Amino acid sequence: MTEQKKDMSEEEKHQLALKLDQDLEEFINSRKNTPYSEGWKEETWEQEMEQHPFFMKKLPEEGEPLPPLLEAFQQLKYDPDENTTEDLALAYKNDGNFNFKLKKYRFAIANYTEGLKQKCGNVELEANLYLNRAACQFHLGNYRSSLNDSLQAAKLKPDYTKAIVRAAQCCLQLKRYAEGLKWCDYGIRLKNSDPALVKLRTELVQGQKLEERNKRKAEIAEKKEQASINELVNALRIRSIATGIKGKRDGGKTTLDLSSIEPCHPAAIGKRVHLVGDALVWPVLFLYPEYGETDFVQEFHEDSCFMDHLQMMFEESPLWDLEKKYNPTSIRMYYEHRESGKLYVVDPNCSLKEVLSQKTYIVQGGTPGFICLVEASPFQKDFLNRYTN
């Protein structure tokens, strides 16, 4: 038998209280008479208060160190020894939801990912984590990642309507209309006439029709462009104009490579030779090596003669012609045969078509070019000597 404890008398209680008071007084007196130094300092109390989890106005940014007290709380909150995997997954989910409301989607994604890493085995919770992460990815414009997470959520919960809606939304953004329609039809079967899915299905059908129409228009435009190219190449062939156009293999068919007639001179870029009716219209360069100057004629009709353009260009003397020696009658024109390095004289009364059709002329860089020198000038003599020596 255990001995029963006797109740203390009033006198004994009084004596015990006196002893406790005396012991406390002796303890206080034994302490050094120093001021309390472990609290917040007067000059920095606001900053220290801001570091306290209870008084924080904003969370630390990514990469910033956590205040010690907040770090301690987090370690306690996420300590695997103190929590089950399901508790941890739920804690990460709640943190993710908090960041999601603040539109800190990347933080939220990190939270949901950590929750999924716990592999808690709770299908409902894991499906929620996947779908919540999908929502973050969607808001960031990462539609492919959002779709993948939505599919994972739907795989865990085949009747998860929200996951099906999110998957269809992603398909709409990714223009994967057929796949999106399958998800809509599946969701509508699960939940009859769900308004969100019905609306999405309408948008997907409209997008699919628009895509098919655009595809048909692109095919028509491609055929038209190809016919135009064939007509242009045929016109060059009939005139025996050497341009270096070659065929190239594109998949199972051969197409014409027009890079050799794409102008490369800065002034001529985007001004490729083209047909106007049955006539070719070229971009043409006139070069004045004596002064390092050029003239560019954007639309030189092949039936026009050089003299017509010279008369327009030199109706007034250019600013660089200080001696005023360049005029339609004093200019002698040449073109260079690149392979032989020989210069050929151009009759200014000839048409462009006549010159380009000569066997010795090869169109370089998609832009016919002609050298202009003043007849009987010292520069002409020196220039021509470079080609004869």
C-alpha positions as CSV (number, residue, x, y, z in Angstrom):
1,M,0.0,0.0,0.0
2,T,1.1,3.5,-0.8
3,E,1.4,5.9,2.1
4,Q,-1.2,8.7,1.9
5,K,0.3,12.2,1.8
6,K,-0.7,14.3,4.8
7,D,-2.3,17.7,4.2
8,M,-0.1,20.7,5.2
9,S,-1.4,22.8,8.1
10,E,-1.8,26.5,7.6
11,E,1.3,27.2,9.6
12,E,3.3,24.9,7.5
13,K,2.0,26.6,4.3
14,H,2.9,30.0,5.7
15,Q,6.5,28.9,6.6
16,L,7.0,27.4,3.1
17,A,5.8,30.6,1.5
18,L,8.3,32.6,3.6
19,K,11.1,30.3,2.6
20,L,10.3,30.6,-1.1
21,D,10.2,34.4,-0.9
22,Q,13.5,34.4,1.0
23,D,15.1,32.0,-1.6
24,L,13.8,34.2,-4.5
25,E,15.2,37.4,-2.9
26,E,18.6,35.8,-2.3
27,F,18.7,34.6,-6.0
28,I,17.8,38.1,-7.3
29,N,20.4,39.7,-5.0
30,S,23.0,37.2,-6.2
31,R,22.5,38.3,-9.8
32,K,24.7,41.1,-11.2
33,N,23.0,44.4,-11.3
34,T,23.3,44.8,-15.1
35,P,20.7,46.1,-17.6
36,Y,18.7,43.7,-19.9
37,S,20.7,43.5,-23.1
38,E,18.9,40.7,-25.0
39,G,16.0,42.8,-26.4
40,W,15.7,45.0,-29.4
41,K,18.0,48.1,-29.4
42,E,16.4,51.5,-29.4
43,E,18.1,52.6,-32.6
44,T,17.4,49.4,-34.6
45,W,14.1,48.1,-33.2
46,E,12.1,48.8,-36.4
47,Q,14.5,46.7,-38.5
48,E,14.6,43.9,-35.9
49,M,10.8,43.9,-35.6
50,E,10.6,43.6,-39.4
51,Q,12.7,40.4,-39.2
52,H,10.2,38.8,-36.8
53,P,7.8,36.4,-38.5
54,F,4.8,37.9,-36.7
55,F,5.5,41.4,-37.8
56,M,6.9,40.9,-41.4
57,K,5.3,43.1,-44.0
58,K,6.7,41.0,-46.9
59,L,8.4,37.7,-47.5
60,P,12.1,37.6,-48.4
61,E,12.8,37.6,-52.1
62,E,14.2,34.5,-53.8
63,G,17.9,34.1,-52.9
64,E,17.7,36.3,-49.8
65,P,18.7,34.7,-46.5
66,L,15.9,33.9,-44.1
67,P,15.8,35.7,-40.7
68,P,16.9,33.2,-38.0
69,L,13.5,33.0,-36.3
70,L,11.7,32.4,-39.6
71,E,14.2,29.8,-40.6
72,A,13.7,28.0,-37.2
73,F,9.9,28.0,-37.7
74,Q,10.3,26.6,-41.2
75,Q,12.6,23.9,-40.1
76,L,10.1,23.0,-37.4
77,K,7.3,23.1,-39.9
78,Y,9.1,20.9,-42.4
79,D,10.9,18.6,-40.1
80,P,10.4,15.0,-41.4
81,D,10.9,13.7,-37.9
82,E,8.0,15.7,-36.6
83,N,5.6,15.4,-39.6
84,T,4.3,12.6,-41.8
85,T,4.8,12.8,-45.6
86,E,1.1,13.7,-46.0
87,D,1.5,16.5,-43.4
88,L,4.5,17.8,-45.3
89,A,2.8,17.6,-48.7
90,L,-0.2,19.5,-47.3
91,A,2.1,22.2,-45.7
92,Y,3.8,22.7,-49.1
93,K,0.4,22.9,-50.8
94,N,-0.8,25.6,-48.3
95,D,2.4,27.6,-48.9
96,G,1.9,27.3,-52.6
97,N,-1.7,28.5,-52.4
98,F,-0.5,31.5,-50.4
99,N,2.1,32.4,-53.0
100,F,-0.4,31.8,-55.8
101,K,-2.8,34.4,-54.3
102,L,0.2,36.8,-54.2
103,K,0.8,36.0,-57.9
104,K,4.2,34.7,-57.0
105,Y,3.8,31.8,-59.4
106,R,7.4,30.6,-59.5
107,F,7.5,30.4,-55.7
108,A,4.2,28.5,-55.8
109,I,5.6,26.1,-58.4
110,A,8.5,25.4,-56.1
111,N,6.1,24.7,-53.2
112,Y,3.9,22.4,-55.1
113,T,6.9,20.5,-56.5
114,E,8.3,20.0,-53.0
115,G,4.8,18.7,-52.0
116,L,4.9,16.2,-54.9
117,K,8.4,15.0,-53.9
118,Q,7.0,13.7,-50.6
119,K,5.1,10.9,-52.5
120,C,2.6,10.8,-49.7
121,G,0.3,8.3,-51.5
122,N,-2.8,10.5,-51.0
123,V,-4.3,10.5,-54.5
124,E,-6.6,13.5,-53.9
125,L,-3.7,15.6,-52.5
126,E,-1.3,14.7,-55.2
127,A,-3.9,15.4,-57.9
128,N,-4.5,18.9,-56.3
129,L,-0.7,19.6,-56.3
130,Y,-0.4,18.7,-60.0
131,L,-3.4,20.8,-60.9
132,N,-2.3,23.8,-58.8
133,R,1.1,23.7,-60.4
134,A,-0.5,23.5,-63.8
135,A,-2.4,26.7,-63.0
136,C,0.9,28.5,-62.1
137,Q,2.5,27.3,-65.4
138,F,-0.6,28.5,-67.3
139,H,-0.4,32.0,-65.8
140,L,3.3,32.1,-66.7
141,G,2.5,31.2,-70.3
142,N,4.2,27.7,-70.0
143,Y,1.2,26.0,-71.7
144,R,3.1,22.8,-72.5
145,S,4.2,22.3,-68.9
146,S,0.7,23.2,-67.7
147,L,-0.8,20.6,-70.0
148,N,1.6,17.9,-68.8
149,D,0.7,18.6,-65.1
150,S,-3.0,18.7,-66.0
151,L,-2.7,15.2,-67.6
152,Q,-1.0,13.9,-64.5
153,A,-3.8,15.2,-62.4
154,A,-6.4,13.6,-64.7
155,K,-4.5,10.4,-64.7
156,L,-4.6,10.3,-60.9
157,K,-8.3,11.3,-60.8
158,P,-10.0,10.4,-64.1
159,D,-13.2,12.3,-63.1
160,Y,-11.2,15.5,-62.1
161,T,-13.3,18.0,-64.1
162,K,-11.0,21.0,-63.3
163,A,-8.0,19.0,-64.7
164,I,-9.9,18.3,-67.8
165,V,-10.9,21.9,-68.3
166,R,-7.2,23.0,-67.7
167,A,-6.0,20.5,-70.2
168,A,-8.5,21.8,-72.8
169,Q,-7.4,25.4,-72.1
170,C,-3.8,24.4,-72.7
171,C,-4.7,22.7,-76.0
172,L,-6.5,25.8,-77.1
173,Q,-3.4,28.0,-76.4
174,L,-1.1,25.4,-78.1
175,K,-3.4,25.2,-81.1
176,R,-3.7,21.4,-80.5
177,Y,-7.4,21.6,-81.4
178,A,-8.1,17.9,-82.1
179,E,-6.6,16.9,-78.7
180,G,-8.5,19.7,-77.0
181,L,-11.8,18.5,-78.5
182,K,-11.2,15.0,-77.2
183,W,-10.8,16.3,-73.7
184,C,-13.9,18.5,-74.0
185,D,-16.0,15.6,-75.2
186,Y,-14.6,13.4,-72.4
187,G,-15.4,16.0,-69.8
188,I,-18.9,16.7,-71.1
189,R,-19.6,12.9,-70.9
190,L,-18.5,13.0,-67.2
191,K,-20.4,16.1,-66.3
192,N,-23.3,16.7,-68.7
193,S,-23.2,20.1,-70.4
194,D,-20.5,21.7,-68.2
195,P,-20.6,25.4,-69.3
196,A,-16.9,25.9,-69.2
197,L,-16.3,22.8,-71.4
198,V,-19.1,23.7,-73.8
199,K,-17.6,27.2,-74.2
200,L,-14.1,25.7,-74.7
201,R,-15.3,23.3,-77.2
202,T,-16.9,26.1,-79.3
203,E,-13.6,28.0,-79.2
204,L,-11.6,24.9,-80.2
205,V,-13.9,24.2,-83.1
206,Q,-13.6,27.8,-84.3
207,G,-9.8,27.6,-83.9
208,Q,-9.7,24.4,-85.9
209,K,-11.8,25.8,-88.7
210,L,-9.6,28.9,-88.8
211,E,-6.4,26.8,-88.9
212,E,-7.8,24.7,-91.7
213,R,-8.8,27.8,-93.6
214,N,-5.4,29.4,-93.1
215,K,-3.8,26.2,-94.2
216,R,-5.8,26.2,-97.5
217,K,-4.9,29.9,-98.0
218,A,-1.2,29.2,-97.4
219,E,-1.3,26.3,-99.9
220,I,-3.0,28.5,-102.5
221,A,-0.5,31.3,-101.9
222,E,2.4,28.8,-102.1
223,K,1.1,27.5,-105.5
224,K,0.7,31.0,-106.7
225,E,4.2,31.9,-105.6
226,Q,5.6,28.8,-107.2
227,A,3.8,29.6,-110.5
228,S,5.2,33.1,-110.3
229,I,8.7,31.8,-109.7
230,N,8.4,29.4,-112.6
231,E,7.2,32.2,-114.8
232,L,10.2,34.4,-113.8
233,V,12.7,31.6,-114.3
234,N,11.2,30.8,-117.7
235,A,11.5,34.4,-118.7
236,L,15.2,34.5,-117.7
237,R,15.8,31.2,-119.6
238,I,14.1,32.5,-122.8
239,R,16.3,35.6,-122.7
240,S,19.5,33.5,-122.0
241,I,20.3,35.6,-119.0
242,A,22.9,33.9,-116.8
243,T,21.9,34.2,-113.1
244,G,23.1,31.0,-111.4
245,I,19.7,29.8,-110.4
246,K,19.8,26.1,-109.4
247,G,17.3,23.5,-108.3
248,K,17.4,22.1,-104.8
249,R,15.9,19.1,-103.1
250,D,13.2,19.9,-100.5
251,G,12.0,16.7,-99.0
252,G,10.6,14.6,-101.9
253,K,10.4,17.4,-104.4
254,T,12.8,19.7,-106.3
255,T,12.4,23.5,-105.9
256,L,14.3,26.4,-107.4
257,D,16.8,28.2,-105.3
258,L,16.5,31.9,-106.0
259,S,19.2,33.0,-103.6
260,S,21.5,33.9,-106.6
261,I,19.0,36.6,-107.8
262,E,18.3,38.0,-104.3
263,P,20.0,41.4,-104.2
264,C,22.8,41.7,-101.7
265,H,23.6,45.4,-102.2
266,P,22.2,47.4,-99.2
267,A,20.2,49.7,-101.5
268,A,18.7,46.8,-103.5
269,I,17.7,44.4,-100.7
270,G,14.1,43.4,-101.1
271,K,14.0,44.7,-104.7
272,R,14.4,41.4,-106.6
273,V,13.9,41.2,-110.4
274,H,10.2,40.6,-111.2
275,L,7.8,40.5,-114.1
276,V,5.5,43.3,-115.1
277,G,3.3,41.8,-117.7
278,D,5.7,39.9,-119.9
279,A,8.7,42.2,-119.2
280,L,11.4,41.9,-116.6
281,V,12.0,44.8,-114.3
282,W,15.5,44.9,-112.6
283,P,17.2,46.7,-109.8
284,V,20.3,48.2,-111.4
285,L,23.5,49.9,-110.0
286,F,25.6,52.5,-111.7
287,L,29.1,52.6,-110.2
288,Y,31.4,55.7,-110.3
289,P,34.8,54.3,-109.0
290,E,36.5,57.7,-109.5
291,Y,34.6,59.1,-106.6
292,G,33.4,55.9,-104.9
293,E,29.8,56.8,-105.6
294,T,26.8,54.8,-106.8
295,D,23.3,55.4,-108.3
296,F,20.6,52.9,-107.8
297,V,17.6,52.5,-110.2
298,Q,15.0,50.5,-108.4
299,E,12.8,49.8,-111.4
300,F,14.8,49.5,-114.6
301,H,12.5,48.1,-117.3
302,E,14.3,45.7,-119.6
303,D,13.2,47.5,-122.7
304,S,14.5,50.9,-121.5
305,C,17.8,52.0,-122.9
306,F,20.7,53.2,-120.7
307,M,20.7,56.7,-122.3
308,D,17.2,57.4,-121.0
309,H,18.3,56.8,-117.4
310,L,21.6,58.7,-117.8
311,Q,19.7,61.7,-119.0
312,M,17.4,61.6,-116.0
313,M,20.3,61.0,-113.5
314,F,22.5,63.8,-114.9
315,E,19.8,66.3,-115.7
316,E,21.7,68.3,-113.0
317,S,25.4,67.7,-112.0
318,P,25.6,65.6,-108.8
319,L,27.2,67.3,-105.8
320,W,30.2,64.9,-105.9
321,D,31.1,65.9,-109.5
322,L,32.9,69.1,-108.6
323,E,34.4,69.4,-112.1
324,K,31.0,68.9,-113.7
325,K,32.5,66.4,-116.2
326,Y,29.9,63.7,-115.8
327,N,27.1,64.0,-118.3
328,P,25.1,61.6,-120.6
329,T,27.4,62.1,-123.6
330,S,30.8,62.0,-121.7
331,I,30.1,58.8,-119.8
332,R,31.4,55.5,-121.2
333,M,29.9,52.4,-119.6
334,Y,31.4,49.0,-119.0
335,Y,30.6,45.7,-117.3
336,E,33.0,43.2,-115.9
337,H,33.1,39.5,-116.8
338,R,33.9,38.0,-113.4
339,E,35.4,34.8,-114.7
340,S,37.8,36.3,-117.2
341,G,38.2,39.6,-115.5
342,K,37.7,41.4,-118.8
343,L,35.8,44.7,-119.2
344,Y,33.2,45.0,-122.0
345,V,31.9,48.3,-123.3
346,V,28.1,49.0,-123.1
347,D,26.4,50.9,-125.8
348,P,24.2,53.5,-124.0
349,N,21.6,53.3,-126.7
350,C,21.1,49.5,-126.1
351,S,18.3,48.2,-123.9
352,L,19.0,46.5,-120.6
353,K,17.6,43.2,-122.1
354,E,20.1,43.3,-125.0
355,V,23.0,43.7,-122.6
356,L,22.0,41.1,-120.1
357,S,21.3,38.6,-122.8
358,Q,24.9,38.7,-124.0
359,K,26.9,35.5,-123.3
360,T,29.6,37.5,-121.5
361,Y,27.2,39.0,-119.0
362,I,26.6,37.2,-115.7
363,V,24.2,38.8,-113.2
364,Q,26.0,38.9,-109.8
365,G,24.2,39.3,-106.5
366,G,20.8,39.7,-108.2
367,T,21.7,43.2,-109.3
368,P,23.1,44.1,-112.7
369,G,26.0,46.6,-112.2
370,F,27.7,48.9,-114.6
371,I,30.9,50.9,-114.3
372,C,30.7,54.6,-115.5
373,L,33.8,56.5,-116.5
374,V,34.4,59.8,-118.2
375,E,35.6,59.3,-121.8
376,A,39.3,60.3,-122.4
377,S,39.8,61.2,-118.7
378,P,43.1,60.4,-116.8
379,F,41.1,58.2,-114.4
380,Q,39.6,56.2,-117.3
381,K,43.1,55.5,-118.6
382,D,44.5,54.4,-115.3
383,F,41.4,52.3,-114.6
384,L,41.5,50.5,-117.9
385,N,45.2,49.8,-117.5
386,R,44.5,47.7,-114.5
387,Y,42.5,45.3,-116.7
388,T,45.0,45.2,-119.5
389,N,48.1,44.7,-117.4
